[in-house]
């Protein structure tokens, strides 16, 4: 099975280290569930270590990078989960749904195999973090690949949607995690940890403008309100679909 992360997951395990504050939000949302499915699981970020986890991941490379102590991983895709109905107490999908070719089918499958809550960490494409001022192609990509918040209720039934504030020192290097560390985006290795930079292609013009603004102090003047902020609403959202009645 070919998968995007067979190619782009080179530095993923090093750069995408789970942030404990985000992890706490996910753990709280899982509640007392003990038997958990993680769809689009990657290397196992945010999988609880004190419960039974089954991981589904299409990329052989990402499965290979999983810890030997991580939950059992099955190479499969979200839209065809190889499990019986109601096999799991809860299921989770963390920053992955935008990669699914059939998002509606994948979420219907998660709902089918899950007795109780379905938990998603995703991004609201209506948000425009400051990085899109330099790279508007990121906003276009978000519009193209990210579901609207209203889609989740259509696919899963009633949902609760909560903002996920991103700490200024977030250890998980997803796209907008470096909001208070702008120079990080000039580092090619750090950019390699985000699938969006692989998707948009040539970003040099925007990155060169960012480099100049950092050198002249224009970035600090423009975004001065961020410099003393401990966290930032970059548009990430926790979506929780409760058990169907």
ZAMIMAR-301501 format. One record per residue: x, y, z of N, C-alpha, C in turn. Coordinates in steps of 0.001 Angstrom, whole numbers, plus 524288, in hexadecimal, padded with zeros to 5 digits. Example, Ala and Ser with C-alpha at 12.3 -4.5 7.8 and 13.67 -1.06 7.14 Angstrom:
<pts>
833867E9C681E788300C7EE6C81E78833907F31C81E78;832327F73681BA8835667FBDC81BE4832648001E81EBE;
</pts>
This chain:
<pts>
8034C7FB568000080000800008000080371804DF80000;802D3808357FC01805C780D037FBC080313811297FF0C;806158147C80197803DE8189F804D08078E81D42804D3;80546821FB8055080854826C48050A80CD9826C9808E8;80BE3824E280DA580FDD82545811B28144A821518110A;813D181DAD80D5B8185581A7C80C1081CBB81DED80A10;81B4B82255807AC81F29825FA8057C8206882A6380935;81C6782CD780B8181D52831B180E6081E2B830E781430;81DFC82C16815FE81E8B82B2781B9C8242582AB881D74;827CD82CDC81A7282D6082C2081B8B82ED182DE18210D;82D69832A98227182EE8834E38278282A588352D82B4D;8262E8325A82A198214B8330582CF7821DB831AE832BB;8243D82D53833DC8248282BA683958827A982F7C83C9C;82BB1831CA83A5182EF58358683D2882C3383ABD83DF9;8296783C8B839F58271C841C383A1C821A0841EB83C5A;81EED83D8583C438197783D7683DD9818DE83A958430A;81B5883CC08470781B1583A7B84C408162A83C7684F01;812F7838F98511980E0083A9F8537E80ED283EC6857AF;80B748429B857A680B8F846A285BB080800844F486027;809F684519864EC80711842E18695380209845DF86A6F;801E284AF1869307FD2484DFB86A337F8CB84C9486655;7FA4684BC7861847F675849F385DAD7F4E98445A85EF7;7F8B88413E860967F79B83BE0862197F3B383B8386683;7F3EF83F2F86A267F04D83F1B86E957EAB78401886CB4;7EA0B8439A868F37E4D6844A1866D47E29A83FC486431;7E5EB83D008615B7E4298384185EAF7E2DB83407862A6;7E638833708669A7E53F82F7F86A9F7E0298309186D88;7DF3D8358E86EC77DA60836ED871737D5A6835A486E0F;7D6148369A868FF7D1B78357F865787D0AD82FA786507;7D4B982C74865967D40B826C88655F7D11E824B786A23;7D13F827B086E5A7CE668261C873087D033820D187501;7CC9081D7A876BC7CE0F8186B878FB7CEFA8141A874F4;7CEA28155F86FEF7CF388115B86BDF7D45E80E6E86C86;7D42B8095586BFA7D8D08061586CA77DAA58037E8679B;7D72180298863FB7D8697FFF385F1B7D7B5803EB85AB1;7DC0F805D78588A7DBFB80A7C8553C7DE448094F84FDE;7DBC880B7784BE87DDBE80B31846867E00A8107984512;7E4B48106A842D27E73081530840E17E7B5814B683AF8;7E4E4818048381D7E4AE817BC832667E84681BE183010;7EB6481A4D82C377EF5981DCD82A237F37081ED182E4C;7F51B81AA1830C77F7F181AED835B97FD9181CC48353C;7FFD581C78830998053B81E1A8300B808DB81B128339C;80C5981DEC8363C8101E81B6A839B680DF781A8783F2D;8090881C03840078069A81B028451B8060D81FB18489E;80691824628466E8060082917849A1800B38294284C52;800D482A8E851487FC2E82B5D854827F9288265F855B1;7FB53821E68547A7F8CA81D1C856297F99781C6B85C03;7F57281B7F85F037F61C81ABC864A97F931815C7865C6;7FCBA81619869858001E811A486AAD7FDC780E1586ED5;7F98480FD3871477F73780CC9875857F22480A16873E1;7F1558099086EC27ECA78070586CC27EE1A803998681B;7EA7480079866507EB627FD25861CB7EA378003A85CD7;7EE1C800A8859757ED8A803B7854AE7EE8D8003F84FF3;7EB1A8009B84C257EBED7FE42847077EC8B802BD84324;7F0B48028B8401D7F1D9806CD83C7C7F0E38050C836DF;7EEB680895833C27EE11807C782E247F13480C0182B59;7F48F80A6E827C97F80280E18825187F93880BF381FA0;7F87380F1981B817F98080D268163D7FF4480D08814B7;8028E81002817758080781078815EA80B6F80C6E818AB;80DF280939815A38118B8055E817E58161C8080C81AAA;817E680C7D8187A81C3E80F5381AD481AD58115D8203F;816198135D820D98147D81557825F1813D7810E6829DB;811CE80C8B82824811588080382B9A816BC8064382D68;81A758065B829D681FCB804BF82B298222C8083682F63;820A180D3F82F82822D2810EB8334A82026810AD8389E;81C0E80DA78391D8195C80D4F83E1B81CCF80AB584238;81C1680C418471481F00809EF84B6281D848043084C0A;82145800EE84D86820017FB7284E8881BE27FAC4852CE;81B557FEAB85628817767FE4B85A618122D8009E858E0;811C2802C28542880CDB8052685277808D4800EC85151;803F380298850D17FFC37FEF184FB2800737FC3A84A78;7FDDE7F7D2849E07FE217F4C98450D7FC267F80B84078;7FF067F81483C2B7FD9B7FB338379B7FC2C7F7AB83308;7F8087F9318304C7F62D7F66C82BB77F6937FA1582712;7F8C37F840822C37F9197FB7B81E177F3E57FB3881B33;7F1037FF7B81B6A7EBDA7FFC8819027EA6A805838187D;7E6098068E815DD7E44980BEE815217DF4380CEA8182D;7DE46811E2819437D9E08135981C9A7D4A8811CF81A3F;7D43F811E7815187CF24810FB812B07CDB780B3B8121D;7D110807CA814297CFE88022B814047D26E7FF96818C1;7D04D800A181D567D2997FEB28222D7D1567F8E8822DE;7D54B7F5BD823E97D4827F00D8241E7D2B47EE2982981;7CE6C7F06C82B787CC7C7EF1D830A47C68A7EE9183078;7C48C7EB87834287BEE77EAEA834A87BC7C7EFE1836F9;7B7667F05B836737B4967F4BB838C97B58B7F4F283EAA;7B6177F9AD840B87B6867FA8D846617BAFE7F780848E0;7BF677F7488462F7C3E27F457848327C6F17F74784C66;7C65C7FC8184C997C9AB7FFAE84FFF7C65B8033385379;7C875804438582E7C5D9807E885BB67C5D080D6E85974;7CA3D80F018573A7CAE0814408550A7CEAF813F785083;7CE81817E984D327D24D81835848EC7D45181DC58487B;7D8E181E53846407DB6582365845C57DE13823C884076;7DE718289883E7E7E13B829B0839A17E3A882F1483A4A;7E8CC82F5183A637EB978340B83BFF7EE7A836748375F;7ECAE83B09835B57EF2983DF78316F7F02A83A7682CB5;7EC2B837B182B227ECBE833FD826D77E86B83439822D4;7E3C2835FE8244F7DF438356E820D17E00D8384481B9F;7E31E83C6B81B867E3E983F418169C7E6E383C0981290;7E948837C0814467EC088345C810907E8818301B80E44;7E3EC82F68810737E0A482B1380EC67DE1882C468098A;7DE5C828B9805D67DBDC829BC800C17D5F1829FE80110;7D38F82717804AC7CDDB82748805637CCC98282C80B25;7CC6D82D1680C9E7CBEA82E858121D7C6BC82CA881465;7C28B82D4B811697BD6682BA8813527BD58825CE81461;7BF72822BA810C77BF8781D0A811847C2E681B8D8162B;7C75781E32816DC7CABB81D0581B457C81F81E0B82077;7C55E8226B820E67C2BE823A1825D17BE098201C826C1;7BB5981EA5822A57B71B81ADA823547B93C815A882546;7BDC68142C8235A7C03C80F5C825287C1D480FCA82AE8;7C4088143C82C727C563814F4831F17C088814958355F;7BC4981717833AD7B76E816D6836AD7B56C81138836FD;7B5EC80E57832CC7B3F0808F1832A67B6AA8057083696;7BBCE80601837157BEC98025883A577BF5D8043A83FEE;7BD08808C7841497BDDA80B34846697B8C780B5F84977;7B8F28094E84E427B44480949851987B30680EA3853C8;7B7108117F855427B63E81677857EA7B89581AF2854C5;7BC0781E1A8571B7BD8B822EF854977C19A8222785037;7C1098256A84C317C4DB825F3847FB7C76E82B41848B0;7CCA882B4E848E97CF8E8300E84A2F7D32F83172845A9;7D2D183649843EB7D60B8382883F967D8F083D158413E;7DDF783D54840037E0D38423B8404A7E19A843F883AA8;7DF808488F839667DF8A84A50834017E04585035833E2;7DF728527D82F537E0668581582E8E7DBB185A8282BE4;7DA3685F2882DB27D5E78621082B6C7D8008656D826F0;7D6968642D822107D8EA8670581DA77D73086CAF81D3A;7D38086E66820717D20E873E6820697D61F8774A82329;7D9A1874DA826277DDB6877C9828E47E23C878F282536;7E4BF87D60826277E93387F138230B7EDA8880A0826B6;7F0AA87CE0828AA7F52F87E3682BEA7F8F5881C9828E9;7FC538848582BCD7FF908888382955803058865482500;804738816C82545807E487F3F821428057087F9B81BD3;8003C87F9B81B927FDAB87FFF816787FE4B8857181419;7FFCB88958817388010488E79814FE805C488E1D8116C;8095588AAD812B780E0A889E580F9480D51885A080B77;80A32881CE80CBE8096A87D5A809448038C87C858087B;8011687FC0805417FB6D87F348046F7F9EF879FC80216;7FDBB8774B7FFC07FC868721E7FDA17FB2B86E38801EF;7FCEA86F4D806C17FB5186BF680B237F57D86C9080C37;7F3878714F80BE67EDE78722880CA57EAD286F6F8085C;7ECC386FB9803917EA1986D0F7FF407EA1F8673280015;7EE7586522802167EEC085F8A803297EAFC85E028077E;7EABB8612580BAC7E70A8600A80FE47E17185FF980DD3;7E035863C580A847DAF2863F08084C7D9C485F0780523;7DDBA85D18802707DCE8858AA7FEEE7DC8D85377801CA;7DF78852E58061A7DFDA84DAE808687DD5784D1A80DC4;7DC3F851668105D7DA118510D815A17D4188513981588;7D17184D8A8180F7CBC084DEB8187A7CA21852D181B7D;7C58E854E181A347C33F8590F81D497C13D856C88226C;7C0F485A0A8265C7BF1B8582782B697B990855F282B12;7B66E8581A827A37B10F85631827107B0D5850B5824B1;7B4FC84F1D822087B504849EA81F997B4E284593823AD;7B74384676828257B7D58423682BED7B2928407682E1B;7AF278442282F1E7A9F9842AB831077A6F183FC582CCF;7A7B184148828037A51983E9D823AC7A6E4838F382348;7ABE88380E8243B7AE1D832D2823A67ADA182F7A82893;7ADC0831F682D2B7AE1682F07832137A95982F9D8359F;7A5E58333F8346D7A1CD83479838227A394838E983BAD;7A0BE839FC83FEE7A21983E698435B7A7C183E3184542;7AA5D842A1845097AFD1842FB846B17B08C847AF84A42;7B4968475384D897B66884BC98508B7BBA584D7384E42;7BC2E8527A84D2D7C0F38548B84AC97C3738586884E91;7C87A8577A84FD97CB3785AD08539E7D06285CAC8514E;7D1D886198852417D6FA863778508E7DB578608A85367;7DFA985FCD850BE7E44F85D77853127E8A186199852E7;7E96986479857317ED8E868708573D7F2E9865DD85684;7F61E8683B853467FB4A8660F852347FF59868DF8558F;802088660A85915805F58688985C7080A6B86ADB85933;80CCE86EF485B36810FF871938584B815C086E1585799;8165586A2985B0181ACA8669F85AB2819038611785954;814F3860BE85630812B785BAB854B9816F78580B8529A;817148533F8548E81B1984F82852EA819A184C9C84DEC;814BB84D0E84C5D812DD84A62847AE8132384E318431C;8167984D1083F5781791850D583B33813D3850AD836A8;80EB5850C7837AF80B008511A8336580B18856A283121;8081F8577A82D0B808D585C0D829B38091A8613C82CA0;8053B8626C82FDA804FA867918324A806FC8678A837ED;809EA863728395F80BC6862F783EC780FEF8670084028;8129D8691D83C458170286CAB83D528154C8726783D0B;810898736983EAA80E47878A083E128116787CD8840DE;8142187B8B845418175887F78847FC81D2C87E8E84712;81E6087B128437D823D8879E48421A8245E87A3D83C2C;8238287ECF839F88230C87F3F8344C827E087D8B83145;82C8287E348339C8314787CAC830D483165876D782FB7;82E5D873C9832AB82E4D86E26831C982C8F86CD782C40;829268700F82A048272C86EE8824C982B5886F9782096;82FA3871FF821EC833F08729281E2D8376586DC281E09;8367F86A1682191839A486554821F6837148610981EB0;839C185F5481AAC8378E85B678171B8362E8565D819F9;8395D854DD81DBC838428500C820928333485083823AB;83269854EF8263E82D91855B182931828E9855B682583;829768582B82109825238582881D45823EC8529E81B65;827C284F3481B6F826DF849DE8198B8233B846C781D11;82243848AE821D781EBF845FB825648190C847448247F;817F184AAF820C08129484C3081F958113384A9A81A07;80D1A847918197580B89845D08143E80A0484A63810C3;8084584EAE813138068C8531E80FE680AFF8555D80CAA;80FB38558B80EE3814128579E80BE78158B8540080766;814AB84EFE807FE8157E84B6C803A68115684C4A7FF79;80CB284DD6801148084E84E427FD6F80860853477FA3C;80A41857977FC8E809D685C967F9CE80E5A85D777F60D;8126385A567F651816B585B037F2AE81A1B85FA77F424;81B67862E97F05281F2B867217F10281D0286B687F495;81F6B86BFE7F91281DC686FFA7FCD9821F18742C7FD82;825CB874467FA0A82A5F877917FAE68291C87D5E7FB17;8259387F3B7F7D78246B884D97F7D382239886987FD1B;81E84883A27FF2781C4E884FF804378202D884768089C;823648806A8086A8274E87FA780C7D82B80883DD80C48;82CC8885A6807A283098889E18072C82E6988EEC80979;8296388FF3808B4826FA8948780B13826F48940D81103;825DC88F63812FF8260C88E83818A682B8E88F6981AA2;82F6D88D83817D4834E288E38819758363389407819CC;834AA89707815EC835C489CAE815F2832F789F5F81A75;82E1189DF081B5D82B148A07481F9282D4F89F2D824F3;82F7889A8B82588831FE8993A82A7E8370789C5682B32;839E889D09826FE83ED489FF48274F83DEB8A5B78286E;839C58A7F282632838CA8AD90826D8835948AED282BB4;833548AACF82E1B82FEC8ABB28329882A3D8AC9C83122;8290D8AC6282C0A823B38AD4282A4F820008A91982C6E;821D88A44282CB881E6A8A01982EC281CDB8A15783465;820998A2EC837A081F688A42083D1781BB18A8BC83D79;81C648AC9E83A29818D18B12083A508134F8AF7C838B0;813068AC45834C980DF38AACC8329B80AED8A73083640;80DBF8A3C6838E880B2D89FD283C2A80CBC8A067841E0;80D758A52E8439B80F4C8A63C848E880BB98A3D884D03;806AF8A38C84BF0803058A17C84FD18040089BBF85110;806B18990184DA3807B18937584E8580C5B8927C85218;80FCC8964785284814D889548855008146E893FA85AC7;81069895EE85D6580FB5894D3862F580B73890C7863F3;8096788E7585FCE8052F88AA686063807648854286195;804F58829D865468069E87D5A866AC804458793A8630A;7FFD587A80860BC7FD4D876DC85D217FA7B879FD858F2;7F8E08773B854DF7F6BE879C9850387F28B8765484DDE;7EE27878B484C8F7EA1F875DA849C27EB6187624843F6;7EDEA87219842017EF71871E083C857EB4986F658391F;7E6FD86DAD83B7E7E2C986B42838827E236865758395D;7E55D8633183CC47E4EC85D9383DD27E03B85C948415B;7DD8185859840457D8AA85731842FE7D85C851708449F;7D6408509F8493C7D51084B6284B147CF4284A6F84A1F;7CE198468E8470B7C8BA8452C845AC7C7778400084858;7C35783FFC84B717C1D883B3F84E517BC36839E984CE7;7BB7A8355084AB07B64783344849927B4FC82F4684DB5;7B0EA8303E850A37AF6482CBA854D97ACFC827B6852AB;7ABFC824138562E7A99F81F1E854997A4528201085226;7A32181D5B84DD179DEE81DF984B7A799BA81BAA84F02;7953081E1584F10790DB81C1A8524B78DEA817CF84F71;
</pts>
